[in-house]
Amino acid sequence: MISDKLVNGLVEQMNYEFYSAHAYMAMAAYCSAENLDGFANFFLVQAEEERFHAMKFYNFINDMGERVTFDGFHAPSNDFESVLDVFEKGLGHEKEVTRRIYNLADIALDEREHATMTFLKWFIEEQVEEEALFDSLIQKLRRIDKDSNAFFMLENELAQRSFTAPE
Protein backbone atom coordinates (compact mmCIF):
# COMPACT_ATOMS: atom_id res chain seq x y z
CA MET A 1 0.00 0.00 0.00
CA ILE A 2 1.38 3.39 -0.91
CA SER A 3 1.30 6.38 1.39
CA ASP A 4 -1.12 9.26 1.06
CA LYS A 5 1.86 11.52 0.36
CA LEU A 6 2.91 9.41 -2.61
CA VAL A 7 -0.64 8.95 -3.91
CA ASN A 8 -1.21 12.70 -3.73
CA GLY A 9 2.06 13.29 -5.58
CA LEU A 10 1.12 10.83 -8.31
CA VAL A 11 -2.33 12.40 -8.71
CA GLU A 12 -0.77 15.86 -8.81
CA GLN A 13 1.65 14.71 -11.51
CA MET A 14 -1.18 13.16 -13.53
CA ASN A 15 -2.96 16.50 -13.44
CA TYR A 16 0.28 18.29 -14.39
CA GLU A 17 0.68 16.01 -17.39
CA PHE A 18 -2.80 17.04 -18.54
CA TYR A 19 -1.79 20.67 -17.97
CA SER A 20 1.33 20.01 -20.07
CA ALA A 21 -0.88 18.91 -22.96
CA HIS A 22 -2.83 22.14 -22.56
CA ALA A 23 0.37 24.20 -22.56
CA TYR A 24 1.60 22.49 -25.72
CA MET A 25 -1.76 23.14 -27.39
CA ALA A 26 -1.24 26.86 -26.67
CA MET A 27 2.22 26.64 -28.27
CA ALA A 28 0.72 24.88 -31.29
CA ALA A 29 -1.92 27.61 -31.56
CA TYR A 30 0.77 30.30 -31.59
CA CYS A 31 2.62 28.47 -34.38
CA SER A 32 -0.60 27.99 -36.35
CA ALA A 33 -1.40 31.69 -36.03
CA GLU A 34 2.03 32.42 -37.48
CA ASN A 35 1.31 30.02 -40.40
CA LEU A 36 4.02 27.66 -39.18
CA ASP A 37 2.08 24.44 -39.52
CA GLY A 38 5.09 22.13 -39.22
CA PHE A 39 6.04 23.68 -35.88
CA ALA A 40 2.38 23.57 -34.84
CA ASN A 41 2.34 19.86 -35.66
CA PHE A 42 5.36 19.32 -33.40
CA PHE A 43 3.44 20.78 -30.46
CA LEU A 44 0.19 18.98 -31.33
CA VAL A 45 2.10 15.70 -31.22
CA GLN A 46 3.75 16.82 -28.00
CA ALA A 47 0.30 17.46 -26.48
CA GLU A 48 -0.87 14.00 -27.51
CA GLU A 49 2.21 12.50 -25.88
CA GLU A 50 1.51 14.38 -22.65
CA ARG A 51 -2.06 13.07 -22.56
CA PHE A 52 -0.62 9.57 -22.96
CA HIS A 53 1.70 10.25 -20.02
CA ALA A 54 -1.23 11.47 -17.93
CA MET A 55 -3.15 8.31 -18.67
CA LYS A 56 -0.17 6.18 -17.63
CA PHE A 57 -0.37 7.89 -14.24
CA TYR A 58 -4.16 7.44 -14.20
CA ASN A 59 -3.90 3.72 -14.89
CA PHE A 60 -1.05 3.19 -12.42
CA ILE A 61 -2.90 4.93 -9.60
CA ASN A 62 -6.00 2.84 -10.32
CA ASP A 63 -3.94 -0.36 -10.57
CA MET A 64 -2.51 0.41 -7.13
CA GLY A 65 -6.07 0.51 -5.77
CA GLU A 66 -6.04 4.26 -5.16
CA ARG A 67 -8.50 6.97 -6.16
CA VAL A 68 -7.76 9.39 -8.96
CA THR A 69 -9.04 12.93 -8.57
CA PHE A 70 -8.92 15.80 -11.03
CA ASP A 71 -7.97 19.39 -10.39
CA GLY A 72 -8.29 22.46 -12.54
CA PHE A 73 -5.19 24.23 -13.75
CA HIS A 74 -4.19 27.76 -14.59
CA ALA A 75 -4.18 29.03 -18.15
CA PRO A 76 -0.91 28.41 -19.99
CA SER A 77 1.02 31.19 -21.60
CA ASN A 78 -0.39 32.14 -24.99
CA ASP A 79 2.12 34.88 -25.77
CA PHE A 80 5.44 34.16 -27.41
CA GLU A 81 8.01 36.34 -29.14
CA SER A 82 9.16 33.83 -31.75
CA VAL A 83 9.39 30.15 -32.57
CA LEU A 84 12.69 30.07 -30.69
CA ASP A 85 10.93 31.54 -27.64
CA VAL A 86 8.25 28.83 -27.87
CA PHE A 87 10.87 26.08 -27.86
CA GLU A 88 12.85 27.71 -25.05
CA LYS A 89 9.68 27.88 -22.95
CA GLY A 90 8.96 24.27 -23.91
CA LEU A 91 12.39 23.23 -22.65
CA GLY A 92 11.79 25.13 -19.42
CA HIS A 93 8.50 23.29 -19.04
CA GLU A 94 10.17 19.91 -19.61
CA LYS A 95 12.79 20.76 -16.98
CA GLU A 96 9.95 21.42 -14.52
CA VAL A 97 8.40 18.05 -15.40
CA THR A 98 11.78 16.42 -14.77
CA ARG A 99 12.07 18.14 -11.38
CA ARG A 100 8.60 16.89 -10.43
CA ILE A 101 9.31 13.31 -11.56
CA TYR A 102 12.59 13.30 -9.60
CA ASN A 103 10.72 14.52 -6.52
CA LEU A 104 8.22 11.66 -6.86
CA ALA A 105 11.06 9.18 -7.35
CA ASP A 106 12.74 10.49 -4.18
CA ILE A 107 9.52 9.97 -2.21
CA ALA A 108 9.09 6.45 -3.62
CA LEU A 109 12.72 5.64 -2.81
CA ASP A 110 12.41 7.00 0.74
CA GLU A 111 9.29 4.91 1.26
CA ARG A 112 10.81 1.87 -0.44
CA GLU A 113 7.77 1.71 -2.70
CA HIS A 114 9.31 -0.50 -5.38
CA ALA A 115 6.34 -0.67 -7.76
CA THR A 116 6.24 3.13 -7.95
CA MET A 117 10.02 3.32 -8.35
CA THR A 118 9.79 0.94 -11.31
CA PHE A 119 6.88 2.89 -12.79
CA LEU A 120 8.73 6.21 -12.49
CA LYS A 121 11.91 4.82 -14.09
CA TRP A 122 10.16 4.96 -17.47
CA PHE A 123 9.37 8.65 -16.94
CA ILE A 124 12.93 9.45 -15.85
CA GLU A 125 14.25 7.96 -19.09
CA GLU A 126 11.52 9.74 -21.07
CA GLN A 127 12.51 13.10 -19.58
CA VAL A 128 16.12 12.66 -20.71
CA GLU A 129 14.79 12.21 -24.25
CA GLU A 130 12.35 15.13 -23.98
CA GLU A 131 14.95 17.60 -22.76
CA ALA A 132 17.46 16.43 -25.36
CA LEU A 133 14.88 16.82 -28.16
CA PHE A 134 13.98 20.37 -27.13
CA ASP A 135 17.63 21.31 -26.67
CA SER A 136 18.50 19.93 -30.10
CA LEU A 137 15.72 21.91 -31.79
CA ILE A 138 16.72 25.08 -29.94
CA GLN A 139 20.31 24.66 -31.12
CA LYS A 140 19.11 24.14 -34.70
CA LEU A 141 16.89 27.23 -34.54
CA ARG A 142 19.80 29.30 -33.23
CA ARG A 143 22.09 28.06 -36.01
CA ILE A 144 19.43 28.72 -38.64
CA ASP A 145 18.93 32.31 -37.45
CA LYS A 146 17.84 34.17 -40.59
CA ASP A 147 18.34 31.36 -43.14
CA SER A 148 14.80 30.99 -44.46
CA ASN A 149 15.63 27.86 -46.47
CA ALA A 150 16.96 26.04 -43.42
CA PHE A 151 13.98 27.26 -41.37
CA PHE A 152 11.60 25.89 -44.01
CA MET A 153 13.45 22.56 -44.05
CA LEU A 154 13.19 22.24 -40.26
CA GLU A 155 9.51 23.14 -40.33
CA ASN A 156 8.96 20.55 -43.07
CA GLU A 157 10.77 17.94 -40.97
CA LEU A 158 8.60 18.67 -37.93
CA ALA A 159 5.45 18.47 -40.04
CA GLN A 160 6.23 14.76 -40.51
CA ARG A 161 6.32 14.04 -36.77
CA SER A 162 3.62 11.74 -35.40
CA PHE A 163 2.86 10.01 -32.12
CA THR A 164 2.78 6.28 -31.66
CA ALA A 165 2.19 5.11 -28.12
CA PRO A 166 5.06 2.98 -26.83
CA GLU A 167 4.19 -0.50 -25.66
C-alpha positions in Angstrom: 0.0 0.0 0.0 1.4 3.4 -0.9 1.3 6.4 1.4 -1.1 9.3 1.1 1.9 11.5 0.4 2.9 9.4 -2.6 -0.6 9.0 -3.9 -1.2 12.7 -3.7 2.1 13.3 -5.6 1.1 10.8 -8.3 -2.3 12.4 -8.7 -0.8 15.9 -8.8 1.7 14.7 -11.5 -1.2 13.2 -13.5 -3.0 16.5 -13.4 0.3 18.3 -14.4 0.7 16.0 -17.4 -2.8 17.0 -18.5 -1.8 20.7 -18.0 1.3 20.0 -20.1 -0.9 18.9 -23.0 -2.8 22.1 -22.6 0.4 24.2 -22.6 1.6 22.5 -25.7 -1.8 23.1 -27.4 -1.2 26.9 -26.7 2.2 26.6 -28.3 0.7 24.9 -31.3 -1.9 27.6 -31.6 0.8 30.3 -31.6 2.6 28.5 -34.4 -0.6 28.0 -36.3 -1.4 31.7 -36.0 2.0 32.4 -37.5 1.3 30.0 -40.4 4.0 27.7 -39.2 2.1 24.4 -39.5 5.1 22.1 -39.2 6.0 23.7 -35.9 2.4 23.6 -34.8 2.3 19.9 -35.7 5.4 19.3 -33.4 3.4 20.8 -30.5 0.2 19.0 -31.3 2.1 15.7 -31.2 3.8 16.8 -28.0 0.3 17.5 -26.5 -0.9 14.0 -27.5 2.2 12.5 -25.9 1.5 14.4 -22.7 -2.1 13.1 -22.6 -0.6 9.6 -23.0 1.7 10.2 -20.0 -1.2 11.5 -17.9 -3.1 8.3 -18.7 -0.2 6.2 -17.6 -0.4 7.9 -14.2 -4.2 7.4 -14.2 -3.9 3.7 -14.9 -1.0 3.2 -12.4 -2.9 4.9 -9.6 -6.0 2.8 -10.3 -3.9 -0.4 -10.6 -2.5 0.4 -7.1 -6.1 0.5 -5.8 -6.0 4.3 -5.2 -8.5 7.0 -6.2 -7.8 9.4 -9.0 -9.0 12.9 -8.6 -8.9 15.8 -11.0 -8.0 19.4 -10.4 -8.3 22.5 -12.5 -5.2 24.2 -13.8 -4.2 27.8 -14.6 -4.2 29.0 -18.1 -0.9 28.4 -20.0 1.0 31.2 -21.6 -0.4 32.1 -25.0 2.1 34.9 -25.8 5.4 34.2 -27.4 8.0 36.3 -29.1 9.2 33.8 -31.7 9.4 30.1 -32.6 12.7 30.1 -30.7 10.9 31.5 -27.6 8.3 28.8 -27.9 10.9 26.1 -27.9 12.9 27.7 -25.0 9.7 27.9 -22.9 9.0 24.3 -23.9 12.4 23.2 -22.7 11.8 25.1 -19.4 8.5 23.3 -19.0 10.2 19.9 -19.6 12.8 20.8 -17.0 9.9 21.4 -14.5 8.4 18.1 -15.4 11.8 16.4 -14.8 12.1 18.1 -11.4 8.6 16.9 -10.4 9.3 13.3 -11.6 12.6 13.3 -9.6 10.7 14.5 -6.5 8.2 11.7 -6.9 11.1 9.2 -7.3 12.7 10.5 -4.2 9.5 10.0 -2.2 9.1 6.4 -3.6 12.7 5.6 -2.8 12.4 7.0 0.7 9.3 4.9 1.3 10.8 1.9 -0.4 7.8 1.7 -2.7 9.3 -0.5 -5.4 6.3 -0.7 -7.8 6.2 3.1 -8.0 10.0 3.3 -8.4 9.8 0.9 -11.3 6.9 2.9 -12.8 8.7 6.2 -12.5 11.9 4.8 -14.1 10.2 5.0 -17.5 9.4 8.7 -16.9 12.9 9.4 -15.9 14.2 8.0 -19.1 11.5 9.7 -21.1 12.5 13.1 -19.6 16.1 12.7 -20.7 14.8 12.2 -24.3 12.3 15.1 -24.0 14.9 17.6 -22.8 17.5 16.4 -25.4 14.9 16.8 -28.2 14.0 20.4 -27.1 17.6 21.3 -26.7 18.5 19.9 -30.1 15.7 21.9 -31.8 16.7 25.1 -29.9 20.3 24.7 -31.1 19.1 24.1 -34.7 16.9 27.2 -34.5 19.8 29.3 -33.2 22.1 28.1 -36.0 19.4 28.7 -38.6 18.9 32.3 -37.4 17.8 34.2 -40.6 18.3 31.4 -43.1 14.8 31.0 -44.5 15.6 27.9 -46.5 17.0 26.0 -43.4 14.0 27.3 -41.4 11.6 25.9 -44.0 13.5 22.6 -44.1 13.2 22.2 -40.3 9.5 23.1 -40.3 9.0 20.5 -43.1 10.8 17.9 -41.0 8.6 18.7 -37.9 5.5 18.5 -40.0 6.2 14.8 -40.5 6.3 14.0 -36.8 3.6 11.7 -35.4 2.9 10.0 -32.1 2.8 6.3 -31.7 2.2 5.1 -28.1 5.1 3.0 -26.8 4.2 -0.5 -25.7 
